[in-house]
Amino acid sequence: LKTLKESGHENVYNATEKPLLFAQTAAVLEFQILCFGFSAVALHAVLDFSWFGLVRSPVSATLPQICSRLYLTWGILWSFPEIIRYSFFGFKEAFGFAPSWLLWLRYSTFLLLYPTGISSEVGLIYIALPFIKVSENYCIRMPNKWNFSFDYFYAAIVALGIYLPGM
């Protein structure tokens, strides 16, 4: 909010990039807790300083969410800075508390917000496709010593294809 007020919306992502990358990557700990149980809870608690953030969702629901966030965070937003970046600001993070009506909205509006979020992720990947193709970031071309080829552009198209049945 401070950056938005002082420098304008153009600079908000630069101000929030490192915390965003850290927070989205730390979501891997949620999946670790689901798979490995209490032993991972101790690690999560040490890093999070809280026992209250534990996820009670099934692995089948949490894993795709975490994977899509990591892919969007690192595979699109971080890798292709030409793409318009979005920031996530929560009332709680900005002011240190959340009113009860906001808590109700958080857990009651998923029918609208979930498809909107998925649509945004799909849109970001789709908008990034021309930049991915031109840049050839993360591509491995033959010939090489591994006799292996990989094209990130086509991997992004596959990721798009996973979203529809995955949602």
Secondary structure, DSSP 8 states (H G I E B T S, - for coil): -HHHHHH-GGGHHHHHHHHHHHHHHHTHHHHHHHHHTHHHHHHHHHHHS-STT---S-HHHHHHHHHHHHIIIIIIIIT-TTS-------HHHHHS---HHHHHHHHH-HHHHHHHHHHHHHHHHHHHHHHHHHH-TT-B-SSSTT---B-HHHHHHHHHHHHHHH-
